[in-house]
Amino acid sequence: WTHVAVVHNADGIASIFWNGSLKARGKVLLPEPVARSKYYVGRSHWGADAYFKGNISEVFVFNYALTPAELTRCAHGRAMPGGDRAAPVLSLAGAWREVSVPALVPMCDGPSPLGRRSVRPS
């Protein structure tokens, strides 16, 4: 398996980590906000795009940019920021385990990715 993490901070800098090691970093120009009724893991909103082929074990969304040290701990199965892997984390905005892909997996039902959260294959 491979642990992949993307951190996007308030300064617009995105960093990509593989197994806790920084692989790429740079300024990201985001498009104008678009209202979405659902957010997905393993697919996009465009029907012509292919689904992700593989399995995703866990999905975590935090309401702050994790530090490289926190990402390394997560990648190597050690404690999550703020507590152990099984305990609630104060800054954790959402967590999903055993996500099946390529099933369509909405991450949340509302217009905000940090709003109501549920996972249900559709």
N, C-alpha and C positions, 0 to 999 in steps of 0.2 A: 504494500500500500504506500501511498504518498500523501503526506500532509501538505495541503496547499492553503495559504492564507493571503488575503489581500487587505491592506490597510490604506484607508483614504483619510488623511487628516484635514483639519480645518484650514490649512494653508493651501489645499488643492494638490498636495503631493501624494501620489499613490506608490505603494511598495508591494512587491510580490515576493513571497517567501515560499520555499520548498523545503520541507523537513526542518524548518527553523532557520534556514540560511537565506539571506537576501539574494535574490536573483536579478531583480530589476527595480529601478526607482526613477520617478520623474513627475513632472507637472502634468496633470490631467485636465484637459478642457472638457467640461461636461456640457451636454446639450441642454437646451431649455427644459425645465420640468414639464413632464407630460403626465396627466392624470391617468392612473391605472387602477383597474378594479381588482387586479390580482398581481402578485409577484411570484416568480417561479424559480425553481432550482432545477437545472437539467434541461431547460428549453428556453426559447425566447418568445416574445409576443408575435413574431412574424412566422406565419405558417410554413413558408418555404425553407426555413432554417431547420437543420437536422437536430435531433435530440442528442443529448450526451449519452455515449455508450459506455456503460460501466456501472459501478455501485458507489454510492456516497454513504459513508458510515455515519457522519455527524455534520450538522450545520449549526454554527453559532453566530449570532449577531450581537455585537456590543454597541453601547451608545457612546463609546469613546475609542480613540485609536490605541490599540495595544502597543506596548513597547516591544522591541526585539527580544528582550529577556522573557517577557510574558509569552510571546509566540513560541520561543524555543521550549519553554516548559510545556506548553500545550502540545507541541509537535512530538515531544518525547514522552507523552502520557503522564506527565507530572501534574501537579495541582493547577487548576484553572485560576485565573486572577480572582482574588477575593474568597477562595475556598477550594475544597477538593472537588473532583470532577462530578461527584454525585450531589453535591450541596448546591442550593440556590446561590447565584452570584448577583450581588447588588447591581452591578452595571450591565448584566446580561439582558439584552432586549428580547432575545428569543433563542430557543435551543430545540433542535430536532434530532432524533437518533433513528438509525435504521431507515434512512430515506431510500425508497426504491426508484430507480431511474431505468428506463426511459418513461415510466408512468408520469403523467402530468401532475406535478406536486406544487399546488399553490402554497406559498409561504405565509400569506396572510389574506384575510378577506376584505379589509378596508383599504382606503386610498393611501394609508401610511404604513411603510414597512415596520414601524415601531408601534403600530396600533394593535388591533386584535390579531392574535396569532393562532393559527391552527394548521394542521397538515392533514390533507385528505386526498387520496388519489382521485382523479376525475377522468 
